[in-house]
Amino acid sequence: MGWIERQDEELTARVDEALRAALADRRIVGAVLRVARDGVLVARRAVGLADREAGVPMREDTPFRYASLTKPIVSVVVLGLVDRGLLSLEDPVTRWLPEFAPRFAGRAVPITVRQLLTHTSGLAYAFLEPRDGPYHAAGVSDGLDQPGLSIEENLRRLAGLPLAFAPGTRFLYSLSHDVLGAIVARVTGEPLPEAVARAVTGPLEMASASFTPRDPSALAAAYADGAPEPVRMVDGIYVPFAGAGALFAPSRAFDPRSYPSGGAGMVGNAEDYHRFLEALRTRAAFAPRRWIDEMLRDQIAPIESPILGDGWGYGFGAAVLRDPRAAGSPMNPGSVRWGGAYGHFWWIDPVARISAVLLTNTAFEGMAGAITRDVTRAVYGV
């Protein structure tokens, strides 16, 4: 799509202040922000540094490691296969991956495609458990570490661990989309990156978005929260988060042997991801409208989760706002949002007709820190 641009000077001044504060407080190293209202680009900014040590300024077209921004893209691919009758939401995983049969309470139990899409599968993430937890002990990768690891080996390790709960009974953010990526490859008979390119990034002309950087030297350097300033990530760094923490290996993006993680493996720039968000908001013809409606609708009510926060439910690949007052959010009911572990945050508000994406190179501030609240409030002027 070609963007129509009409800068909202008051909104831009407010987001500028939020970004300046984050830089001045040394909570982030750099960021790119884009905000559109009713399809018109009303604010766009690139601030700070893409590579602090080399003195490389952030650019609007700087590519980032998308991390969990990958999930909604893969969700669209899955729903496209459902629309074509090649896959069913009620299919058990073992129909497509017979070797993947985790157990609960000592017995194998079916997990459905629907439960993978909604993170009600009983699977988990290593970054949500203590460092001596079972996922760490088994060497399960979150799709952020262990360069060169194959999907077959990671699923073997994952399937050997008991499920956290009976599928369909709770919400727990998880490696479900990595399993979905393997299912997509099995159903289509092509690698996940090719299926994603065919269904999403190709039709939307998202030239920078892929599982392998087009220009590795241009990729934003990755940083982790630190004092007095963020620290540059190296392979094996452990970054604390919410009483647990994640292992990162930035070099994973450059290793062609690394499996294409359906939950965390893509790279790309802010404009391309914004194009994807606008396509979702407007129900563009690149994907079946009825399934995008389902994707952006709360699928797990009445299930609640502290991971989602008060007032939030979950659709197919993103959180859905049930109650703005309970959530303390200026967004309208039915808004959807999510983030990415390398430091990203996005949302779509269907009532205000807003789509916005904030990519930073600092984890976890850019995903769940004060900058996300400050930018959101700045956009709504509250």
NURO-91531 format. One record per residue (C-alpha): residue number from 1; residue in three letters; x, y, z negated. Coordinates in pm, 1 decimal, decimal comma. Example, Ala and Ser with C-alpha at 12.3 -4.5 7.8 and 13.67 -1.06 7.14 Angstrom:
+-----+-----+----------+----------+----------+
:   i :  aa :       xx :       yy :       zz :
+-----+-----+----------+----------+----------+
:   1 : ALA :   1230,0 :   -450,0 :   -780,0 :
:   2 : SER :   1367,0 :   -106,0 :   -714,0 :
+-----+-----+----------+----------+----------+
***
This chain:
+-----+-----+----------+----------+----------+
:   i :  aa :       xx :       yy :       zz :
+-----+-----+----------+----------+----------+
:   1 : MET :      0,0 :      0,0 :      0,0 :
:   2 : GLY :    105,0 :    356,3 :     58,5 :
:   3 : TRP :     78,4 :    561,7 :   -259,0 :
:   4 : ILE :   -108,0 :    891,4 :   -271,4 :
:   5 : GLU :     69,5 :   1113,2 :   -521,7 :
:   6 : ARG :    -81,3 :   1399,5 :   -718,5 :
:   7 : GLN :    113,8 :   1473,5 :  -1034,3 :
:   8 : ASP :    -86,2 :   1539,9 :  -1348,2 :
:   9 : GLU :    137,2 :   1799,4 :  -1510,1 :
:  10 : GLU :    -11,4 :   1772,7 :  -1859,2 :
:  11 : LEU :      4,4 :   1394,1 :  -1860,4 :
:  12 : THR :    358,3 :   1400,3 :  -1720,5 :
:  13 : ALA :    469,4 :   1643,4 :  -1991,8 :
:  14 : ARG :    331,8 :   1411,0 :  -2258,2 :
:  15 : VAL :    498,4 :   1097,8 :  -2120,9 :
:  16 : ASP :    822,0 :   1290,7 :  -2072,3 :
:  17 : GLU :    818,6 :   1368,6 :  -2443,0 :
:  18 : ALA :    759,6 :   1003,4 :  -2533,0 :
:  19 : LEU :   1046,2 :    892,0 :  -2310,6 :
:  20 : ARG :   1278,4 :   1167,2 :  -2437,9 :
:  21 : ALA :   1210,0 :   1065,1 :  -2797,5 :
:  22 : ALA :   1292,9 :    701,2 :  -2727,0 :
:  23 : LEU :   1620,7 :    801,5 :  -2559,9 :
:  24 : ALA :   1710,4 :   1056,0 :  -2828,1 :
:  25 : ASP :   1649,0 :    800,2 :  -3102,4 :
:  26 : ARG :   1861,5 :    550,8 :  -2904,7 :
:  27 : ARG :   1581,0 :    297,0 :  -2907,2 :
:  28 : ILE :   1616,8 :    234,1 :  -2532,0 :
:  29 : VAL :   1897,2 :    274,0 :  -2279,3 :
:  30 : GLY :   1684,9 :    346,6 :  -1974,5 :
:  31 : ALA :   1333,6 :    317,8 :  -1834,5 :
:  32 : VAL :   1108,8 :    355,0 :  -1532,0 :
:  33 : LEU :    746,2 :    455,2 :  -1583,3 :
:  34 : ARG :    463,7 :    474,1 :  -1329,5 :
:  35 : VAL :    102,5 :    572,8 :  -1398,7 :
:  36 : ALA :   -184,8 :    577,3 :  -1148,1 :
:  37 : ARG :   -542,0 :    693,4 :  -1192,4 :
:  38 : ASP :   -801,1 :    575,7 :   -941,0 :
:  39 : GLY :   -518,7 :    466,6 :   -712,4 :
:  40 : VAL :   -344,3 :    805,0 :   -717,2 :
:  41 : LEU :      5,6 :    817,1 :   -862,9 :
:  42 : VAL :    -13,4 :   1081,3 :  -1136,4 :
:  43 : ALA :    323,0 :   1027,3 :  -1306,5 :
:  44 : ARG :    648,0 :    855,4 :  -1219,5 :
:  45 : ARG :    975,2 :    882,3 :  -1402,4 :
:  46 : ALA :   1319,4 :    718,8 :  -1416,6 :
:  47 : VAL :   1519,2 :    812,3 :  -1727,0 :
:  48 : GLY :   1837,4 :    710,6 :  -1900,5 :
:  49 : LEU :   2089,2 :    460,2 :  -1769,3 :
:  50 : ALA :   2061,8 :    135,8 :  -1579,1 :
:  51 : ASP :   2413,6 :     46,2 :  -1690,8 :
:  52 : ARG :   2539,7 :    244,3 :  -1988,7 :
:  53 : GLU :   2896,8 :    116,8 :  -1980,1 :
:  54 : ALA :   2938,5 :    191,7 :  -1609,9 :
:  55 : GLY :   2747,6 :    521,2 :  -1633,3 :
:  56 : VAL :   2492,7 :    416,9 :  -1369,1 :
:  57 : PRO :   2175,5 :    627,8 :  -1391,7 :
:  58 : MET :   1835,0 :    465,0 :  -1385,9 :
:  59 : ARG :   1658,6 :    493,8 :  -1049,0 :
:  60 : GLU :   1294,0 :    449,5 :   -964,3 :
:  61 : ASP :   1384,6 :    152,5 :   -745,9 :
:  62 : THR :   1617,0 :    -14,9 :   -998,7 :
:  63 : PRO :   1528,1 :   -385,8 :  -1023,4 :
:  64 : PHE :   1483,2 :   -550,6 :  -1364,2 :
:  65 : ARG :   1449,9 :   -901,0 :  -1498,3 :
:  66 : TYR :   1069,5 :   -923,1 :  -1511,5 :
:  67 : ALA :   1055,3 :  -1193,1 :  -1781,8 :
:  68 : SER :    685,5 :  -1249,1 :  -1870,2 :
:  69 : LEU :    566,5 :  -1008,8 :  -1602,7 :
:  70 : THR :    606,2 :  -1327,4 :  -1399,3 :
:  71 : LYS :    305,0 :  -1488,4 :  -1569,2 :
:  72 : PRO :     22,7 :  -1288,2 :  -1406,8 :
:  73 : ILE :    180,6 :  -1339,4 :  -1064,0 :
:  74 : VAL :    197,3 :  -1716,6 :  -1111,9 :
:  75 : SER :   -158,2 :  -1710,1 :  -1251,0 :
:  76 : VAL :   -279,7 :  -1559,3 :   -922,5 :
:  77 : VAL :   -100,8 :  -1835,5 :   -729,6 :
:  78 : VAL :   -270,5 :  -2101,6 :   -942,6 :
:  79 : LEU :   -614,4 :  -1943,1 :   -903,2 :
:  80 : GLY :   -563,8 :  -1925,0 :   -528,9 :
:  81 : LEU :   -506,7 :  -2300,7 :   -523,8 :
:  82 : VAL :   -823,1 :  -2347,5 :   -731,4 :
:  83 : ASP :  -1019,2 :  -2135,2 :   -483,7 :
:  84 : ARG :   -896,4 :  -2353,3 :   -197,4 :
:  85 : GLY :  -1005,2 :  -2669,6 :   -377,1 :
:  86 : LEU :   -650,1 :  -2799,1 :   -407,1 :
:  87 : LEU :   -652,2 :  -2775,3 :   -785,0 :
:  88 : SER :   -914,7 :  -2763,7 :  -1058,2 :
:  89 : LEU :   -906,7 :  -2572,1 :  -1384,5 :
:  90 : GLU :  -1018,6 :  -2893,1 :  -1553,1 :
:  91 : ASP :   -748,3 :  -3110,5 :  -1398,8 :
:  92 : PRO :   -534,5 :  -3280,0 :  -1662,2 :
:  93 : VAL :   -168,5 :  -3192,8 :  -1629,8 :
:  94 : THR :    -87,9 :  -3563,1 :  -1590,2 :
:  95 : ARG :   -275,4 :  -3570,4 :  -1258,8 :
:  96 : TRP :      7,8 :  -3365,0 :  -1113,0 :
:  97 : LEU :    288,7 :  -3429,7 :  -1359,7 :
:  98 : PRO :    232,0 :  -3785,5 :  -1485,8 :
:  99 : GLU :    564,3 :  -3772,7 :  -1666,9 :
: 100 : PHE :    450,3 :  -3475,9 :  -1880,6 :
: 101 : ALA :    241,5 :  -3616,6 :  -2164,0 :
: 102 : PRO :    314,4 :  -3450,9 :  -2501,4 :
: 103 : ARG :    151,8 :  -3605,9 :  -2806,3 :
: 104 : PHE :    -62,4 :  -3469,9 :  -3086,8 :
: 105 : ALA :   -112,8 :  -3655,7 :  -3414,7 :
: 106 : GLY :     79,9 :  -3948,7 :  -3270,5 :
: 107 : ARG :   -116,9 :  -3996,6 :  -2951,2 :
: 108 : ALA :   -111,4 :  -3859,8 :  -2599,1 :
: 109 : VAL :   -387,8 :  -3603,6 :  -2542,8 :
: 110 : PRO :   -491,3 :  -3437,4 :  -2215,6 :
: 111 : ILE :   -394,4 :  -3077,4 :  -2145,6 :
: 112 : THR :   -587,6 :  -2902,4 :  -1869,7 :
: 113 : VAL :   -482,5 :  -2637,4 :  -1619,8 :
: 114 : ARG :   -729,1 :  -2400,1 :  -1789,3 :
: 115 : GLN :   -557,6 :  -2453,0 :  -2124,8 :
: 116 : LEU :   -219,1 :  -2380,3 :  -1969,2 :
: 117 : LEU :   -349,8 :  -2054,0 :  -1819,9 :
: 118 : THR :   -492,4 :  -1943,5 :  -2154,5 :
: 119 : HIS :   -209,8 :  -2063,9 :  -2383,3 :
: 120 : THR :   -448,8 :  -2292,7 :  -2567,2 :
: 121 : SER :   -245,1 :  -2597,2 :  -2461,4 :
: 122 : GLY :    -74,3 :  -2671,8 :  -2792,5 :
: 123 : LEU :    265,9 :  -2591,6 :  -2643,4 :
: 124 : ALA :    483,3 :  -2321,0 :  -2797,2 :
: 125 : TYR :    792,4 :  -2105,8 :  -2740,0 :
: 126 : ALA :   1126,9 :  -2139,3 :  -2912,9 :
: 127 : PHE :   1140,7 :  -1763,7 :  -2969,9 :
: 128 : LEU :    836,1 :  -1785,9 :  -3198,5 :
: 129 : GLU :    997,4 :  -2034,5 :  -3438,6 :
: 130 : PRO :   1295,3 :  -2015,1 :  -3677,5 :
: 131 : ARG :   1636,7 :  -2100,3 :  -3534,6 :
: 132 : ASP :   1624,7 :  -2442,1 :  -3702,6 :
: 133 : GLY :   1282,6 :  -2519,9 :  -3551,0 :
: 134 : PRO :   1206,9 :  -2821,5 :  -3331,0 :
: 135 : TYR :   1224,7 :  -2638,5 :  -2996,9 :
: 136 : HIS :   1573,5 :  -2510,0 :  -3077,9 :
: 137 : ALA :   1681,1 :  -2853,0 :  -3203,1 :
: 138 : ALA :   1561,2 :  -3017,9 :  -2879,7 :
: 139 : GLY :   1733,6 :  -2755,6 :  -2663,2 :
: 140 : VAL :   1409,6 :  -2639,9 :  -2501,2 :
: 141 : SER :   1464,7 :  -2327,8 :  -2290,3 :
: 142 : ASP :   1217,2 :  -2038,7 :  -2290,8 :
: 143 : GLY :   1315,8 :  -1964,3 :  -1931,0 :
: 144 : LEU :   1541,7 :  -1684,3 :  -2054,9 :
: 145 : ASP :   1855,1 :  -1882,5 :  -2137,3 :
: 146 : GLN :   2058,4 :  -2189,9 :  -2036,3 :
: 147 : PRO :   2165,6 :  -2095,6 :  -1681,5 :
: 148 : GLY :   2163,2 :  -2394,7 :  -1449,4 :
: 149 : LEU :   1904,6 :  -2595,8 :  -1641,8 :
: 150 : SER :   1658,1 :  -2787,0 :  -1421,0 :
: 151 : ILE :   1281,7 :  -2781,5 :  -1464,3 :
: 152 : GLU :   1278,2 :  -3159,6 :  -1484,7 :
: 153 : GLU :   1513,5 :  -3159,3 :  -1782,7 :
: 154 : ASN :   1336,1 :  -2876,8 :  -1962,3 :
: 155 : LEU :    996,7 :  -3043,2 :  -1921,5 :
: 156 : ARG :   1145,6 :  -3372,3 :  -2043,6 :
: 157 : ARG :   1266,5 :  -3201,3 :  -2361,1 :
: 158 : LEU :    935,3 :  -3018,8 :  -2403,4 :
: 159 : ALA :    723,0 :  -3331,3 :  -2353,8 :
: 160 : GLY :    920,5 :  -3508,5 :  -2624,6 :
: 161 : LEU :    796,1 :  -3267,2 :  -2891,7 :
: 162 : PRO :    456,5 :  -3291,4 :  -3063,1 :
: 163 : LEU :    193,2 :  -3035,5 :  -2974,0 :
: 164 : ALA :    132,9 :  -2762,0 :  -3231,7 :
: 165 : PHE :   -244,4 :  -2826,4 :  -3228,3 :
: 166 : ALA :   -513,0 :  -3009,1 :  -3036,9 :
: 167 : PRO :   -547,5 :  -2845,8 :  -2693,5 :
: 168 : GLY :   -830,0 :  -2594,1 :  -2666,9 :
: 169 : THR :   -857,0 :  -2519,4 :  -3038,7 :
: 170 : ARG :   -610,8 :  -2231,4 :  -3085,2 :
: 171 : PHE :   -406,4 :  -1970,5 :  -2897,6 :
: 172 : LEU :    -27,0 :  -1987,8 :  -2907,5 :
: 173 : TYR :    194,6 :  -1808,2 :  -2658,1 :
: 174 : SER :    398,0 :  -2075,8 :  -2488,0 :
: 175 : LEU :    587,8 :  -2236,0 :  -2203,8 :
: 176 : SER :    254,9 :  -2317,9 :  -2038,4 :
: 177 : HIS :    335,6 :  -2110,9 :  -1729,3 :
: 178 : ASP :    660,6 :  -2298,6 :  -1675,8 :
: 179 : VAL :    450,1 :  -2614,2 :  -1664,3 :
: 180 : LEU :    211,5 :  -2438,7 :  -1423,7 :
: 181 : GLY :    507,1 :  -2350,1 :  -1202,3 :
: 182 : ALA :    594,8 :  -2717,9 :  -1177,1 :
: 183 : ILE :    231,7 :  -2801,4 :  -1097,0 :
: 184 : VAL :    222,6 :  -2538,3 :   -819,8 :
: 185 : ALA :    532,7 :  -2693,6 :   -665,3 :
: 186 : ARG :    378,5 :  -3041,3 :   -684,0 :
: 187 : VAL :     41,9 :  -2932,5 :   -538,4 :
: 188 : THR :    183,3 :  -2722,5 :   -254,9 :
: 189 : GLY :    484,7 :  -2938,7 :   -178,4 :
: 190 : GLU :    706,5 :  -2631,5 :   -175,8 :
: 191 : PRO :    930,3 :  -2467,3 :   -436,7 :
: 192 : LEU :    757,1 :  -2220,1 :   -667,0 :
: 193 : PRO :    942,7 :  -1917,4 :   -521,3 :
: 194 : GLU :    808,2 :  -2001,2 :   -175,2 :
: 195 : ALA :    453,5 :  -2046,2 :   -306,2 :
: 196 : VAL :    473,0 :  -1709,4 :   -485,2 :
: 197 : ALA :    606,1 :  -1537,8 :   -173,5 :
: 198 : ARG :    332,3 :  -1688,4 :     41,0 :
: 199 : ALA :     44,5 :  -1601,9 :   -192,9 :
: 200 : VAL :    144,8 :  -1277,2 :   -364,7 :
: 201 : THR :    470,6 :  -1097,7 :   -299,0 :
: 202 : GLY :    456,3 :  -1143,8 :     78,4 :
: 203 : PRO :     98,8 :  -1020,8 :    133,2 :
: 204 : LEU :    154,7 :   -727,4 :   -104,4 :
: 205 : GLU :    492,7 :   -642,3 :     51,1 :
: 206 : MET :    667,4 :   -660,3 :   -286,5 :
: 207 : ALA :   1009,8 :   -668,5 :   -124,7 :
: 208 : SER :   1209,9 :   -650,7 :   -447,6 :
: 209 : ALA :   1012,1 :   -917,8 :   -633,5 :
: 210 : SER :   1159,7 :  -1267,6 :   -622,4 :
: 211 : PHE :   1324,4 :  -1532,2 :   -836,4 :
: 212 : THR :   1670,0 :  -1432,1 :   -711,6 :
: 213 : PRO :   1797,8 :  -1071,7 :   -708,0 :
: 214 : ARG :   1827,6 :   -930,9 :   -355,3 :
: 215 : ASP :   2127,3 :   -726,6 :   -469,8 :
: 216 : PRO :   2270,2 :   -865,0 :   -796,3 :
: 217 : SER :   2487,0 :   -555,8 :   -844,9 :
: 218 : ALA :   2177,4 :   -332,5 :   -856,5 :
: 219 : LEU :   1999,4 :   -524,2 :  -1135,1 :
: 220 : ALA :   1960,5 :   -319,5 :  -1453,4 :
: 221 : ALA :   2195,4 :   -428,2 :  -1730,6 :
: 222 : ALA :   2018,2 :   -589,7 :  -2025,7 :
: 223 : TYR :   2036,2 :   -455,7 :  -2380,8 :
: 224 : ALA :   1907,6 :   -568,3 :  -2720,3 :
: 225 : ASP :   1778,5 :   -367,6 :  -3014,3 :
: 226 : GLY :   2063,3 :   -252,5 :  -3234,8 :
: 227 : ALA :   2191,7 :     18,0 :  -3468,7 :
: 228 : PRO :   2304,0 :    283,9 :  -3413,7 :
: 229 : GLU :   2219,9 :    200,8 :  -3050,2 :
: 230 : PRO :   2117,4 :    -98,1 :  -2837,8 :
: 231 : VAL :   2386,9 :   -358,7 :  -2773,5 :
: 232 : ARG :   2466,9 :   -497,0 :  -2430,1 :
: 233 : MET :   2346,8 :   -852,6 :  -2393,1 :
: 234 : VAL :   2586,2 :  -1140,4 :  -2329,0 :
: 235 : ASP :   2493,2 :  -1501,3 :  -2267,1 :
: 236 : GLY :   2388,6 :  -1670,8 :  -2587,5 :
: 237 : ILE :   2283,8 :  -1354,7 :  -2771,0 :
: 238 : TYR :   2008,1 :  -1407,5 :  -3026,1 :
: 239 : VAL :   1767,6 :  -1114,4 :  -3060,2 :
: 240 : PRO :   1542,8 :  -1114,8 :  -3371,0 :
: 241 : PHE :   1170,8 :  -1066,2 :  -3316,6 :
: 242 : ALA :    873,8 :  -1088,4 :  -3555,6 :
: 243 : GLY :   1046,6 :  -1312,6 :  -3806,8 :
: 244 : ALA :   1197,2 :  -1533,6 :  -3538,6 :
: 245 : GLY :   1392,6 :  -1444,4 :  -3224,6 :
: 246 : ALA :   1489,2 :  -1523,3 :  -2866,6 :
: 247 : LEU :   1802,3 :  -1653,5 :  -2703,4 :
: 248 : PHE :   1896,4 :  -1468,6 :  -2384,5 :
: 249 : ALA :   2141,2 :  -1540,5 :  -2105,1 :
: 250 : PRO :   2136,3 :  -1249,1 :  -1859,2 :
: 251 : SER :   2350,8 :  -1445,4 :  -1614,2 :
: 252 : ARG :   2062,4 :  -1689,0 :  -1565,4 :
: 253 : ALA :   1922,9 :  -1459,7 :  -1295,8 :
: 254 : PHE :   2239,4 :  -1506,6 :  -1089,4 :
: 255 : ASP :   2265,9 :  -1887,4 :  -1113,7 :
: 256 : PRO :   2084,4 :  -2055,3 :   -821,2 :
: 257 : ARG :   2069,2 :  -2379,9 :  -1019,4 :
: 258 : SER :   1844,9 :  -2221,3 :  -1283,8 :
: 259 : TYR :   1490,9 :  -2347,7 :  -1251,1 :
: 260 : PRO :   1237,2 :  -2087,0 :  -1129,5 :
: 261 : SER :   1055,3 :  -2020,1 :  -1456,0 :
: 262 : GLY :    685,0 :  -1962,6 :  -1394,5 :
: 263 : GLY :    671,1 :  -1776,1 :  -1722,4 :
: 264 : ALA :    984,7 :  -1563,8 :  -1713,3 :
: 265 : GLY :   1194,7 :  -1611,6 :  -1401,3 :
: 266 : MET :   1123,8 :  -1326,5 :  -1160,6 :
: 267 : VAL :   1306,9 :   -999,6 :  -1095,5 :
: 268 : GLY :   1186,1 :   -684,0 :   -923,6 :
: 269 : ASN :   1129,6 :   -311,1 :   -952,9 :
: 270 : ALA :    853,9 :   -100,8 :  -1107,4 :
: 271 : GLU :    691,5 :     12,6 :   -783,5 :
: 272 : ASP :    640,3 :   -341,7 :   -660,9 :
: 273 : TYR :    489,3 :   -451,3 :   -989,9 :
: 274 : HIS :    266,1 :   -145,1 :   -992,4 :
: 275 : ARG :    147,3 :   -241,5 :   -644,8 :
: 276 : PHE :     51,9 :   -581,9 :   -786,7 :
: 277 : LEU :   -137,4 :   -422,4 :  -1077,5 :
: 278 : GLU :   -332,8 :   -194,2 :   -845,5 :
: 279 : ALA :   -419,5 :   -493,5 :   -627,3 :
: 280 : LEU :   -563,2 :   -664,4 :   -935,0 :
: 281 : ARG :   -750,1 :   -352,9 :  -1046,0 :
: 282 : THR :   -911,2 :   -297,2 :   -707,7 :
: 283 : ARG :   -963,7 :   -668,3 :   -632,2 :
: 284 : ALA :   -763,5 :   -632,5 :   -311,8 :
: 285 : ALA :   -811,7 :   -896,9 :    -46,3 :
: 286 : PHE :   -477,4 :  -1067,1 :   -116,0 :
: 287 : ALA :   -653,2 :  -1293,4 :   -370,3 :
: 288 : PRO :  -1008,9 :  -1429,2 :   -416,8 :
: 289 : ARG :  -1213,7 :  -1166,2 :   -599,5 :
: 290 : ARG :  -1415,6 :  -1408,5 :   -814,0 :
: 291 : TRP :  -1101,2 :  -1560,9 :   -956,0 :
: 292 : ILE :   -938,5 :  -1225,1 :  -1028,3 :
: 293 : ASP :  -1260,0 :  -1138,1 :  -1212,8 :
: 294 : GLU :  -1209,1 :  -1452,2 :  -1418,6 :
: 295 : MET :   -839,6 :  -1380,8 :  -1468,4 :
: 296 : LEU :   -912,2 :  -1041,0 :  -1621,0 :
: 297 : ARG :  -1199,4 :  -1163,5 :  -1841,9 :
: 298 : ASP :  -1161,6 :  -1289,7 :  -2198,6 :
: 299 : GLN :  -1142,7 :  -1667,4 :  -2168,8 :
: 300 : ILE :  -1074,0 :  -1769,4 :  -2528,9 :
: 301 : ALA :  -1347,7 :  -1602,0 :  -2739,3 :
: 302 : PRO :  -1408,3 :  -1646,5 :  -3027,4 :
: 303 : ILE :  -1048,2 :  -1761,6 :  -3081,0 :
: 304 : GLU :   -826,1 :  -1495,0 :  -3237,7 :
: 305 : SER :   -450,9 :  -1483,3 :  -3286,4 :
: 306 : PRO :   -204,7 :  -1260,9 :  -3474,1 :
: 307 : ILE :     15,3 :  -1281,5 :  -3164,6 :
: 308 : LEU :   -252,5 :  -1097,2 :  -2966,8 :
: 309 : GLY :   -346,7 :   -863,1 :  -3251,3 :
: 310 : ASP :   -680,5 :   -750,3 :  -3385,9 :
: 311 : GLY :   -939,5 :   -674,7 :  -3121,7 :
: 312 : TRP :   -768,0 :   -864,2 :  -2840,1 :
: 313 : GLY :   -861,9 :  -1179,9 :  -2651,7 :
: 314 : TYR :   -687,8 :  -1344,5 :  -2357,4 :
: 315 : GLY :   -768,4 :  -1415,7 :  -1994,3 :
: 316 : PHE :   -558,3 :  -1604,6 :  -1740,6 :
: 317 : GLY :   -213,9 :  -1449,4 :  -1790,9 :
: 318 : ALA :   -288,9 :  -1129,7 :  -1985,8 :
: 319 : ALA :   -450,6 :  -1005,0 :  -2306,2 :
: 320 : VAL :   -802,9 :   -860,8 :  -2277,4 :
: 321 : LEU :   -928,8 :   -583,9 :  -2505,7 :
: 322 : ARG :  -1241,5 :   -682,9 :  -2697,2 :
: 323 : ASP :  -1263,4 :   -403,6 :  -2954,3 :
: 324 : PRO :  -1060,8 :    -80,9 :  -2915,7 :
: 325 : ARG :  -1138,2 :     29,9 :  -3271,4 :
: 326 : ALA :  -1011,9 :   -294,7 :  -3424,8 :
: 327 : ALA :   -705,8 :   -280,8 :  -3199,1 :
: 328 : GLY :   -638,5 :     87,4 :  -3270,7 :
: 329 : SER :   -608,6 :    140,2 :  -2895,8 :
: 330 : PRO :   -717,9 :    433,2 :  -2675,4 :
: 331 : MET :   -785,2 :    187,6 :  -2394,1 :
: 332 : ASN :  -1140,8 :     95,3 :  -2301,1 :
: 333 : PRO :  -1304,3 :   -244,2 :  -2360,4 :
: 334 : GLY :  -1205,8 :   -488,1 :  -2088,2 :
: 335 : SER :   -859,8 :   -337,3 :  -2043,8 :
: 336 : VAL :   -582,5 :   -589,9 :  -1990,2 :
: 337 : ARG :   -218,7 :   -567,1 :  -2091,1 :
: 338 : TRP :     95,6 :   -769,3 :  -2139,4 :
: 339 : GLY :    472,7 :   -726,3 :  -2151,1 :
: 340 : GLY :    807,7 :   -885,6 :  -2085,4 :
: 341 : ALA :   1080,5 :   -989,4 :  -2328,0 :
: 342 : TYR :   1355,3 :   -790,5 :  -2154,9 :
: 343 : GLY :   1165,3 :   -474,0 :  -2251,0 :
: 344 : HIS :    852,5 :   -419,9 :  -2040,8 :
: 345 : PHE :    488,4 :   -322,1 :  -2091,3 :
: 346 : TRP :    193,0 :   -275,7 :  -1855,3 :
: 347 : TRP :   -182,9 :   -229,2 :  -1865,4 :
: 348 : ILE :   -492,2 :   -187,7 :  -1649,9 :
: 349 : ASP :   -795,0 :      5,5 :  -1777,7 :
: 350 : PRO :  -1092,2 :    -62,6 :  -1547,1 :
: 351 : VAL :  -1312,3 :    205,6 :  -1705,2 :
: 352 : ALA :  -1055,0 :    486,9 :  -1685,5 :
: 353 : ARG :   -930,5 :    338,3 :  -1353,9 :
: 354 : ILE :   -572,6 :    350,7 :  -1484,9 :
: 355 : SER :   -284,6 :    119,6 :  -1404,8 :
: 356 : ALA :     53,6 :    174,9 :  -1564,9 :
: 357 : VAL :    386,4 :     -4,6 :  -1586,5 :
: 358 : LEU :    681,8 :     70,4 :  -1812,5 :
: 359 : LEU :   1005,0 :   -116,4 :  -1742,7 :
: 360 : THR :   1295,2 :    -65,9 :  -1981,1 :
: 361 : ASN :   1624,0 :   -249,1 :  -2013,9 :
: 362 : THR :   1598,1 :   -285,4 :  -2392,9 :
: 363 : ALA :   1449,6 :   -583,9 :  -2579,1 :
: 364 : PHE :   1230,1 :   -586,1 :  -2771,7 :
: 365 : GLU :   1163,7 :   -210,5 :  -2805,9 :
: 366 : GLY :   1035,5 :   -176,6 :  -2450,9 :
: 367 : MET :    792,0 :   -466,1 :  -2497,0 :
: 368 : ALA :    658,0 :   -420,4 :  -2848,4 :
: 369 : GLY :    823,6 :   -114,6 :  -3003,3 :
: 370 : ALA :    707,8 :    238,3 :  -3074,7 :
: 371 : ILE :    765,1 :    341,3 :  -2713,3 :
: 372 : THR :    469,9 :    128,7 :  -2598,7 :
: 373 : ARG :    235,3 :    302,6 :  -2842,0 :
: 374 : ASP :    377,8 :    647,9 :  -2766,9 :
: 375 : VAL :    352,2 :    610,4 :  -2389,8 :
: 376 : THR :     -0,7 :    472,2 :  -2412,1 :
: 377 : ARG :   -116,7 :    759,2 :  -2630,6 :
: 378 : ALA :     55,3 :   1008,2 :  -2402,0 :
: 379 : VAL :   -126,8 :    875,6 :  -2097,7 :
: 380 : TYR :   -465,8 :    909,1 :  -2271,4 :
: 381 : GLY :   -375,3 :   1238,9 :  -2439,8 :
: 382 : VAL :   -458,9 :   1123,3 :  -2791,7 :
+-----+-----+----------+----------+----------+
***
